[in-house]
C-alpha cells in the first residue's frame, strides 16, 4: 500500500536551487546533504538531487494540486517566475493551471480542479 509520494527533481546547483525554492516559491528546507536537498511546503515534500547533466532537469516536471490557485498565481506572477507561455488559464481537461520553470529548467505545474 502506497502511503506517500515525494517528487524528486534534479538540480545543477543545490545552493542556488535552495535560494530559489525558499525565496520565490515559499518552500522550507528540512535537511541538506552534499547531494540532496529536502524541502517542504504546505505539508508536502520535494527532494532536489545534485545532477551534472543539464538535459535531465529540462525534461523533468512535477504537478501540484492546489487550493488557492488564483492567489498563488498572483504571488508567483508578481515575483516574475511564471513561465511566459503558461499563465493562469482554464484547460479543456477541467483544470485551472499555470506553470513555473525553476533555475535549472524543471517544470513545476500548479493546478486546481474547475468547479462546475
Number of C-alpha atoms within 10 A of each C-alpha: 3 4 4 7 9 11 12 17 22 26 28 19 16 20 11 12 18 20 15 16 18 15 12 15 17 15 20 18 18 12 11 15 10 8 12 18 22 19 21 17 14 9 6 13 18 20 19 21 18 16 17 11 11 13 13 16 21 15 11 15 19 14 13 12 14 15 12 10 18 15 10 15 21 13 15 18 17 10 12 12 18 21 18 12 9 13 14 19 11 15 13 8 8 13 16 20 24 26 22 24 18 21 16 19 19 20 20 18 17 21 24 18 16 13 7 4
